[in-house]
Amino acid sequence: MNFYQQLVKQKLKTITPEELAAYSRDYGLPITVSQAKKILHLARTNDINVFDPQERKKWVRELAKITSPEIAKKANELFLQFVQKK
């Protein structure tokens, strides 16, 4: 596991739903605190590696169920930008 993967996993363990909702607005992906709670529960109870294309697809599908297909698509685009910068 590389540095970025460790950083993402650590942040997922410590971020609050309120912080996630605030970050989402900053990136044009507005979600509610309730949705943020569901997203964090999913992320914390499943070992999802957003750096792996197949696992990211699963994550995006689950994200679409919690939020909307549009939000999930935008989130995937952000993940791709982040992965490419690593």
TIBABA-84348 format. One line per 2 residues: number of its first residue (from 1); for each residue x, y, z of N, C-alpha, C. Coordinates in steps of 0.02 Angstrom, whole numbers, padded with zeros to 5 digits. Each point is the difference from the previous one (the first is absolute). Layout:
BEGIN
NUM> X,Y,Z,X,Y,Z,X,Y,Z ~ ... .
***
This chain:
BEGIN
1> 00043,-00059,00000,-00043,00059,00000,00045,00062,00000 ~ -00013,00044,-00047,00042,00059,-00004,-00024,00056,00047 .
3> 00037,00054,00000,-00014,00056,00045,-00071,00028,-00010 ~ -00020,00010,-00063,-00066,00029,-00013,-00056,-00045,00024 .
5> 00008,-00065,-00010,-00050,-00047,00023,-00006,00002,00076 ~ 00056,00003,00034,-00001,00004,00073,-00032,00065,00023 .
7> 00015,00054,-00034,-00029,00065,00016,-00076,-00001,-00007 ~ -00024,-00027,-00055,-00072,-00004,-00011,-00033,-00043,00053 .
9> 00028,-00058,00015,-00029,-00044,00051,-00001,00034,00068 ~ 00053,00035,00018,00002,00034,00064,-00052,00056,00004 .
11> -00007,00038,-00053,-00049,00054,-00001,-00071,-00027,00006 ~ -00014,-00056,-00033,-00066,-00030,00004,-00016,-00023,00071 .
13> 00051,-00019,00037,-00011,-00022,00069,-00015,00059,00047 ~ 00025,00059,-00017,-00005,00057,00046,-00049,00055,-00020 .
15> -00020,00002,-00062,-00043,00055,-00023,-00071,-00009,00029 ~ -00031,00056,00016,-00069,-00002,00025,-00048,00009,-00058 .
17> -00062,-00020,00009,-00049,00011,-00053,-00008,00074,-00018 ~ 00004,00042,00049,-00005,00072,-00012,00058,00026,-00043 .
19> 00061,-00025,00015,00058,00019,-00040,-00006,-00025,-00072 ~ -00023,-00062,-00007,-00008,-00028,-00067,-00051,00040,-00040 .
21> -00055,00019,00031,-00051,00039,-00034,00029,00069,-00020 ~ 00040,00030,00043,00030,00065,-00015,00050,-00007,-00058 .
23> 00042,-00052,00001,00047,-00011,-00055,-00037,-00012,-00065 ~ -00055,-00037,00004,-00037,-00015,-00061,-00026,00063,-00033 .
25> -00023,00047,00041,-00023,00064,-00028,00057,00038,-00033 ~ 00059,-00002,00032,00059,00034,-00028,00018,-00025,-00070 .
27> -00015,-00064,-00012,00017,-00031,-00064,-00060,-00006,-00047 ~ -00054,00035,00017,-00059,00000,-00044,-00040,-00065,00001 .
29> 00006,-00037,00055,-00035,-00064,00008,-00043,00003,00063 ~ -00049,00043,00002,-00037,00010,00062,-00037,-00063,00023 .
31> 00016,-00021,00061,-00035,-00056,00031,-00023,00023,00069 ~ -00049,-00035,00026,-00025,00017,00066,00042,-00036,00053 .
33> -00008,00021,00062,00036,-00033,00055,-00024,-00072,00005 ~ -00064,-00011,-00011,-00028,-00068,00001,00033,-00044,-00053 .
35> 00008,00026,-00060,00034,-00037,-00053,00073,-00011,00018 ~ 00032,00050,00030,00070,-00007,00020,00008,-00056,00052 .
37> -00048,-00005,00045,00003,-00054,00050,-00003,-00068,-00034 ~ -00044,-00007,-00050,-00006,-00063,-00036,00063,-00016,-00040 .
39> 00028,00051,-00031,00061,-00008,-00039,00058,-00022,00045 ~ 00006,00033,00057,00054,-00018,00046,-00009,-00069,00029 .
41> -00062,-00019,00014,-00013,-00067,00025,00022,-00051,-00053 ~ -00018,00012,-00062,00019,-00045,-00054,00077,-00003,-00006 .
43> 00032,00057,00002,00073,00002,-00007,00036,-00033,00058 ~ -00028,00007,00060,00033,-00027,00059,-00013,-00074,00011 .
45> -00055,-00026,-00027,-00016,-00070,00010,00021,-00044,-00059 ~ 00022,00031,-00053,00024,-00037,-00059,00070,00025,-00017 .
47> 00044,-00046,-00016,00068,00018,-00019,00000,00018,-00074 ~ -00014,00063,-00015,-00005,00023,-00069,00064,00037,-00019 .
49> 00031,-00023,-00053,00061,00033,-00025,-00019,00040,-00062 ~ -00009,00066,00008,-00020,00042,-00056,00055,00006,-00053 .
51> 00059,-00026,00014,00055,00002,-00047,-00004,-00059,-00049 ~ -00040,-00049,00016,-00010,-00058,-00044,-00062,00012,-00042 .
53> 00006,-00002,-00067,-00057,00017,-00044,-00062,-00043,00013 ~ 00007,-00064,00012,-00058,-00043,00011,-00034,00016,00067 .
55> 00040,00010,00051,-00029,00017,00065,-00032,00069,-00001 ~ 00030,00046,-00038,-00028,00067,-00005,-00068,-00002,-00034 .
57> -00008,-00043,-00051,-00064,-00007,-00033,-00054,-00022,00049 ~ 00017,-00048,00043,-00048,-00023,00051,-00018,00057,00046 .
59> 00051,00037,00022,-00010,00057,00045,-00046,00052,-00032 ~ 00012,00015,-00063,-00041,00050,-00035,-00072,-00023,-00005 .
61> -00011,-00064,-00013,-00069,-00026,-00003,-00034,00007,00067 ~ 00035,-00016,00054,-00029,00008,00067,-00013,00073,00016 .
63> 00046,00042,-00020,-00007,00072,00011,-00061,00026,-00036 ~ -00013,-00024,-00060,-00059,00021,-00039,-00065,-00020,00036 .
65> 00001,-00057,00034,-00059,-00021,00037,-00014,00046,00060 ~ 00054,00024,00031,-00007,00042,00059,-00017,00072,-00020 .
67> 00031,00024,-00053,-00009,00070,-00020,-00041,00004,-00064 ~ 00033,00004,-00055,-00032,00001,-00066,00052,-00021,-00052 .
69> -00022,-00021,-00059,00049,-00017,-00052,00044,00059,-00019 ~ -00027,00060,00001,00039,00059,-00018,00056,00013,00050 .
71> -00017,-00004,00064,00050,00010,00053,00054,-00054,-00006 ~ -00021,-00063,-00010,00048,-00055,-00005,00047,00010,-00060 .
73> -00028,00023,-00055,00042,00012,-00059,00052,00054,00014 ~ -00021,00055,00031,00046,00053,00016,00053,-00024,00050 .
75> -00021,-00039,00048,00048,-00027,00050,00051,-00044,-00034 ~ -00022,-00041,-00048,00046,-00043,-00036,00051,00042,-00039 .
77> -00023,00055,-00030,00046,00044,-00036,00052,00029,00048 ~ -00021,00018,00061,00048,00025,00050,00050,-00055,00020 .
79> -00026,-00060,00011,00044,-00056,00017,00052,-00010,-00054 ~ -00022,00003,-00064,00047,-00010,-00056,00053,00054,-00001 .
81> -00019,00062,00013,00049,00055,00002,00050,-00013,00056 ~ -00024,-00021,00057,00043,-00012,00058,00048,-00058,-00015 .
83> -00026,-00054,-00028,00041,-00059,-00015,00054,00017,-00051 ~ -00017,00041,-00049,00048,00017,-00052,00056,00046,00027 .
85> -00015,00038,00052,00051,00045,00029,00048,-00036,00045 ~ -00018,-00058,00024,00043,-00035,00047,00065,-00017,-00032 .
***
